Amino acid sequence: TFPTPTATEFDLGVVDAYETSTLTYFGNLPHSVEIEANATAFTPSGGSTYDKPAGDFEYSVDGAAFVPISTTAAEIASATSAGAGTATVDYQIMLDESLDVPGTYDLGFTYTVVPN
C-alpha cells in the first residue's frame, strides 16, 4: 500500500512505500527467486479509468537501482546450494500528473522460487 501522493511526490515523479520488505526464501536444491507482474497494467478503480502501465511499479533489491516490473519473470536472488536466503526489497511507483488521475490502482505481482 502506497500513501496518497502529494504535490511534492508529483514534482519528483515518484512515490514510495516508505518501508523495506524482507523477502525470506528456501530451496532444497540450488535455486533462484524471480519476480513478475500478474498483468501488464494496474487495475484502476475509485474514479480512475487509466490503465497505468505495470512498469510504473519499480523494485530495488538490496539497495541496487530501481527496475520496472514486467510480466516477464526477472531473477532477483539466487543460491548455489540448498538452504534459506533473504533479500531486502524496496518499491516505488513512478508518477505522471498528466495521466495519473485520482483513484485507486491495484497491481498484483508474484515471487517464484525456481530450481537452477
N, C-alpha and C positions, 0 to 999 in steps of 0.2 A: 504494500500500500504506500503510495506516494502522497505527500502533502499537496494541497491545492497550490499551484504556482502563483506567485505574486509578480508584480511588475519587475522586480529585481531578477527573478528567475527568467522571465521572458526576455529581459535585456541581455542576460547571459546566454540565453538559448538552451538552457538545461535545468532540470530539476532532479535532485537525487533523493534517495530514501533516508539519508542521514543515519544510516546504520550499516553494519558489516554483518554478513551472514557467514557462518562457518559450515561448510559442507563436509560431512564425515561420510566416508565410503569404505567398503570392504570387498575384497575379491578372494576367491580360493585358488586363484592362479594369476599370472601376470594379466593386468587389466588396464583399461583406460576409462575415464569418465568423460561423457560427452554432454553438451547442452544443445537444445534446438527449440525453436518456437513451434507451437502447435498450429499456427496459422500464419498467413502472410501479412495479416493486418490485425490491429486491435479491433475488438467488437465495441462499437460506440453505443451509448445509451444516455439517458438522462438529459436529453435535449440535443445531443450531438448526433450527426449522421455521417461525419467524416471518417473514412476508413484510413486511420492513421497507420502508416507502414510499420510492420513489426521491427524493422531495422532502426526505428527511432528509440527502441529499448536497447540499451547497451550494458555490457557487463565487463568487469575487470577482475582478474584472478591474481591474488597475491600481490597487489599493487602495480600490476602491469597496466599498459594503456587500455582505455576502454575500447571495446569491439562491438559493432552492431550484431544483434542476434539474427539468426537466419533459420529458415525451415530445413536447411541442410545441417546435419549434426557437425559440431566442432569439438575437437578434443580440448579439454581444459585441465586435465590432470592424467597422470599415468603412473603405474607401478610395475617394476620389472620382476616382481615376485608376489606371492600371495600375501595378504595382510590388509591392514587398515591404513587409511591415509586421511588427511584433511586438506582443505583448501579454503582460503578466505575469498569470498566473492562480494563485490560491491556492484550496485546497479544505479543507472541513471536513465532519464528519458530526455531525449532531445526535444526542444520546443520550437514552434514556429507560430508566432502570434497571428499571422495572416491565415493560418489553416486550422490551428487547434482551438476550436470554439469551445465554450464551456459545456461540460457534460462529463460523463464517466467513460473511461476507456479501459477495457479488460483485455489481457493477453496471457494465455496460458503458455507455459514452457516446461520442458521435461529434461531431467537429468537421467542419463542411462549409463550403467556400468557395463562395459563390453570386454570380452576376453581379447587378449593380444595374441 
